């Protein structure tokens, strides 16, 4: 994928001018380092194996012979299906390849829709690549002089993202994450939430907050009903934040709690693999199931954690809490995640119960508002930092292909999100 590596996409396909000055320089460069030379041989052999060819000349034949391309594609479906343990024959393999291609497109579109939205037109995928799902067609595009340099890079990028999507799909099927997600929801409804509430029944409340001018952190917050909120017009330095709360019962008292439950979508998992520079979802994606909750006070947070472990016992499963981090009452948040702020306040842990490992992030009203609005802490700013500072943007949209000043865009986006947060 790297444009400064041995597989960089050039102005012309690699087969067009095999004895050109550029090709000879590429050979000299690769001879000086054993690792890229080894990688080149391995990847070249993978290309030949997938296409069913013995040399580069046969690739050119495939490009111009539709009958041979169809035969190569059918062979590739069998190989890919067996690699990702896809059962159900060729039809199911093709269906899954469509899903992997959709996930690859979703990775790019998710960045265009938020973190890079003002530059969406600059990074839009070439139509011919966006509508292609067949790995053989994408691979052949790399060697086809009819495709522009940008389109050939996007074909390679889509192949790489599809491979990650396939690895994630295999991991999900092995761990049965969809079934576990349903089990998790059933556990919450049966044992955690108040029995007086129907499934999905929520109380609408608003957090009316006042923020410091220096860093826009929350100084004061009041919980308002819908009627009370309708009579308030927030001024400068004030925010009105909607929350829809459930309740849990502890010692006979119903305690309000706002909850958002997350199962990471495949595109988000692919981005996480890219941020961590990992190919294996088993080692890089440890937060597939998660819950974020907001309570009125630190004491309510403690009561909820105790209620949670008791509820697991009622469900006939012991619950252990792992990797605990608590900065709700002071201290610095220490994380290895690029772009995270030490000023982030929350209680974070993983709960292991019922064959699941679930990430919990617990906030008070004030820490939650800081998580949304405070300078250098707000999640929207964190998203920009982590996607740029981990090198993902440069990886997916290299400057020599897209002609973008990534450092200037990073600063622009941070300032843009800050204006959205404070002025809206």
N, C-alpha and C positions, 0 to 999 in steps of 0.2 A: 504493500500500500504506500510506502514512503517514497516521496518524489526525489529524495536524495540517496536512494538505495539502488540495488542492482535491478529492480523491476520497475523503475520509473517509467511512466508513460511519456514518450517523446512526441515530437511533431509528426513523425511517420511511424507506422507499425514496425516492429523489430525485424520482420522478414523482407521488407521492401528493398533495403540497401545493405545487404550483408557485408559488403566490403567497403562501406563508406568510412570516412574519417572518424565520425562519431562512434561507429561500431567498433573500430579498431581501438579507440580510446577506452571504450567500455571494457573490452577484453583485457587491455593493459591494467585497468583499475581492479578488475575482479581477480586477476592473477596475483595481485599483491597481498590479498587477504584470504585465508583459507575458509573462514566462515561463510562469507557471501558466495564463494565458489561452491561450497557444499550445498548451501541453500538453493542456488541456481540449479544444480543438477537434480536435487530432489523435486523441486517444483516443476522443472522441465519434464521429468519422468511422470509426475502426476498428471500434467497436461496431456501427455501422450497416452497414458493409461485411460483417462476419462474419455478422450476422443477416439480411442482405438486406433491410433496411428503409430508409425515407427519413426517418423522424422517430420521436420517442418514443411517439407514440400507437400506432404500429404494433407497438412492443414490447409494449404492454399487450394488443394483439390476439393476439400470439404466445403470451403466457402462458396464455391461456384457450382456445386453439384447438389441439388436439393434432395435427390434420392439417397445419396450417401449421408447427408445431414440427418435425415429422418432415421436411418439405420443407426447412426452414431448416437442419436438422442435416446432411442429405445434401449440401447445397450447401457447408456449412462443412467437411465432410470433404474435399471436393475442394480447397478453398482451402488448408487446413492441410497436406494431403498434398503439394501442390505447393510450399508454402513450405519444408517440411522435406525435400523431395526424397525422399519415401517412394514406392517403386515397388511395384506389385502390386495396384493397384485399391483399391476402398473397403474390402474385407475387411482388407487389410494396414494401411490407415490406422487402422481401428478397433482392430486389435490393438495398434498402436503407441500409440494414445491411451490404451488400458488400461494400457500400460507406463508412460507419462508420469504417469498418475494414480497408479499404484502408487508411483512414485518420489516424487511429491509427498507422499503419505501417509507414505512411509518417512522423509522429512525430519523430519516432526513426531514420528513414533513413535520415531525414533532418539534424539531429545532426551528424550522421555518415558521411554525405557528406561534412560538413564544420567544425563546432566547434570542433568535435572530430575525424576528418578524419584520423589522424595517428593511432588512436586506433579503427578503424572501425571493424577490425576482432575480437577484444575483446568483442565488444558489439553487434555483429550480432545476430539477433533473431533466435532461433531454428526453423529449417525448418517446423516442424510439426505445430508450433504455427503461423508462418508467413503465412501459407497457409490456416489457419482456420478462418472462418468468423462467424460461428454459435455460438451464446452466450451459448447455452446449452452444446455444445461440449467443449467450453473453460472452462465453469464452472465445468463440470465433470472432466476435466483434473486436477483440483486442488485436487481432491480426489482419483486420480488414481495412484497407486504405480508404474505403468509402466513408468511414466514420471519422469525425473530427477528434482531435486530441481529447477534448473535454468529454465527449461521448464515450471514448474508449476508456478513460479513467473511471467514469461512472459505471461502466460495465464491470470493470474489475472490482470497484467498491461494492457494487451490488452482490457480486459473487461472494466476497469476503463476509458481508453482512448476512447473506443467506446461510453461509456455513455456520456462523455463530447462532443464527436462529434455529438451525437444525440441531445443534448441540444442546440448546436450551430446551427444545421440544423433547428430545430424547431424555434429558434429565427430568423434565416434568412427568413424563410417562413412567420413568423408573421410580420416582419418589411419590407418585400419585398425588401431586400437589393440589389438583382440582378437587379430588375427594376430600383431602384434608381441609381445604378451605371451607367446604360445606360442613364438615364436622365441627370446625371452629365456630362457624355461625350458629349451628345448632346448640353447641355448648353454651354460648353467650345467651341465647334466647331461653334455654331451659334452666340454667343455673345461676346466671350472673345478673340479668336485668330484673327489675321489680315485676313480680307476677301480676300486679294490678294493671299493668300496661299491656296492650295488644302488641304483636310484632309490628314494628314500623311506626308505632305511635310516638309522637315527639311533641315536646313543649317548645314553642318558639319564644326565644329571648334575644335581647340585644345587649351587647357590651358597649356602654357609653364611656369612652376613655379620654383622658387628657394626657398630653405628651410633652416631654421636655424639649425646649427649642434646640438644645445643643446636639443631642443625638437621637431625638424622636423616640426615646424610650418611654414606657408608660409610667406616669406618676400616680394616677388615680383611675379607678375603674368602678362603675356602678352597673349592676344588672337590672335591665328594664324589661317590662312586659311590652307586648305589641302596642297597646294603648298608650303607655307612657312614652315609648319611643316616637310615636306619631306626633307628640307635642314638642319634640326637641329638634332644634335646627343646629347641628354641630358647627362651631366656628373654627377659626384658625387654630391648629394644634389639637383639634378634637377629632375623634373617629367614632363611628357607629358601626359595630360589627355584629352581623347576624350569627347566632348559633342555635342549633336545634338539639334539644337535650333529652336524653333518656333519664332513667333513674335506677339506682340500685338500692337494695334495702340492707341496712346494717343496724343491728340491735333495735329493730322496730322503727327506725327512721328512714324515710326515702330521701336519698341524696342525689341532687341533679348532676348529670355528667354529659358533656358533649363528646361524641365518639365518631371518628371516621376510621373505617376499616379498609385496609389496602391489601390487594393481591397484585404484585408487580406484573405489569403487562410485558409481553415478550420484547417490545421495542425498548422499554425502560431497562430490561435486563441486558439487552445488547449494549446499550449505552454504558451501563455499569461495567460490563466486561471491557469495553474500550477504555473507560477511565482508569481501570485497574491494570490495563495492559495484560489481560488474561484471556485465554481461550477456553478454560474449563469453568463452567458455571457452578460446579460443585464447590470450588474453592473461592470463587469471587462473589457469588450471590448468596448471602447468608440471611437476607431479610425478605424472603419471598412472601411470607405472611406477616402482616403487621397491623397494629392498632395504635392510633393516637387519641388520647383522651384529655379533656380539659375540665378541671374542677374548680370550685370557688376558692379553695384554700389548700395550704400544704397539709393541714390536718385531714382534709377530705381525701387528698392523694394517698396518704398513709392508710386511711380506712379502706380505700378502694383496693390497694395492694393486698391487705389482709383479707378482704372479702373475696378477692380473686383466688387466693390459695385455698381458702375454705370451700369455695365453689368447686374447685377441681377435686377436692376430697369427696364432696357430695356426688360428683360424677364418677367416683371410684377410681381416681387417678391422682397420684402424688404430683405436686408441681414444684419444680426447683427454679430458682431465679439465677441467671448467669450473666456475666459481663455487665455488672451493675455500674452505672455512672449517675451520680446525684449532684446537681449544681443548683437545685431549686432554692436552697437556703444559703448560697454563697459558694465561693471557690471557682476555679477556672475549669471550663469544659475542655478536656483533652481528647483530641481525636486525630487519627492519622489521615482523615479525609481531607484532600486538598480543597482549600477555599472555605473550610469551616472556621467559625469564630470562637475564640476562647470565652467570649462574653455570653455565649448561648446558655440559657438556664432551662433545665428540664431534668426529669428522672427517666433514665433509659435503661432497659434491661431486656434480656431474652428469657421467656418463660418456656420451660420444657414440660409438656404434659400431653397425655393422650396420643403419644406417637408423633407429636408436632413440636416444632421450635418456633415460637412466635415473638416478633419484636414488639415491645411496648414502649411508647414514648408518652409520658404523662406531664401535663402542664397545669399550672394555676392560670386563672384568667389573665393575670398580669404577664406571666412568662409567655403565654400564648400570643398575646398582643405584641410583645417584643419580637417573637418569632416571625410575626407578619410584618411589623412596621419599623423596628429599630434599625438605625444605620449600622452597617457592618455585621448585622445579625439576621436581618430579614431574609426569608427563604428565597425570594425572587433574586436578590443579589447573590446569594450563595450559589444558585443554579448557574448564573452567569460565570462566576469565578471558577467553579469546578469544571465547567465544560471547556473553558478557555485554558485555565492554568494546568490542567492535566494533559493538554495537547490534543484533545479530541477534535476541536474545531479545525486545527491545522491538519490533522490526520484525514478528516473527511472532506475538507475544502482547502487543499493546498494553494498557497498564494500564486504560484506560477500557473495554475489552471484557472483560478477564479478571480485573480487580480484584485484581491482585497487586502487592506491594511488591517490585520487581525488585532493588533494592539490598540489601534485607534477605535476599532469597532467594540472591543471589550470595554474601553473607557466610556464610549458613547452609550452602550447598553446599561452600564451601571448607573450613569447619570439619568438615563431615560426612565429606568425602573424606579429610581429614587424620586423623580418628579411625579410619577404615577402614584406612588405610595403616599406622598405628603400633600399633593395638591388635589387629589380626587376624593 
